[in-house]
């Protein structure tokens, strides 16, 4: 089968991979769309963010959607022809974390595109437990971004108890930040988006942000004070993973507010006294959604956000061809895109 290979030297190619055999608890999925994620750049650069294998050993792509074309002997809840969005975490299914719907926390987890073949290919063999049935109204493109991006942000904002009485700050308007804007707006919140890049702020406003702030030229504190009558933001979600953005978020979140960290970094410094203790801020990490949340996530995307609005996070679509794949990774690495998808 044709699939992407990332050797780890900032090169991306399409090559022939050996077709995977089908296990008794697995399904074979014909890929309809697979999305690029910023964590894929760790493979592109040769320093995988997660997983146990070096770059180039497995097909990348942990955000795929497609149609089941074959099922294993033990699979009785899925059938050929089913359209599925795929959870990138394949857990043991027996530990306490898997049992409560968090295979991402499983000690024996395998991560799609890092530990085992991912979805940047013509087809994918994956455990049946990773497959989420997609509503008919959900396109393959939205299916691909419905898990890691839209589903993740839905779960995060839901855990922050966001409602129509809240003012929510989203820091960083890459694909994850835009997914946050879509979700927070659909939950009825007033949304304040913070982004340095002009076209990303404009996209944030298009997708439902009520205010867009450029921290390099505006005074974020003054803007938020004016919006909230000096109270501060009820919820802050950082998708920037940048020291200035995170510090700004702690300055802007209200007393007893909630700060959710989605952007991944190991280089940030915070001041526990000023940032957390003296304001009694709830600082939480967020990594994916719980598997049992999928039905409500899918319904929320279709009924509240809308498939067509969700698709606007996708800025570029490429076929699974050598030159196109190289261009896709280059542009994505240079922050010239929003969400990028491959359609074999």
Secondary structure, DSSP 8 states (H G I E B T S, - for coil): -EEEE--SSS--EEEE-------TTEEEEEEEEEE--TTHHHHHTT--SSSSS-TTSS---S-EEEEEEEE-TT--S--TT-EEEE-SEE--SSSHHHHTT-GGG-TT-EEBTTTB--SSBSEEEEEGGGEEE--TTS-HHHHHHIIIIIIHHHHHHHHTT--TT-EEEEE--SHHHHHHHHHHHHTT-EEEEE-SSHHHHHHHHHTT-SEEE-TTTS-HHHHHHHHHTTS-EEEEEE-S--HHHHHHHHHHEEEEEEEEE-S--S-----IIIIIITTT-EEEE--S--GGGHHHHHHHIIIII-HHHHHTTEEEEE-S-HHHHHHHHHHHHTT--SEEEE--
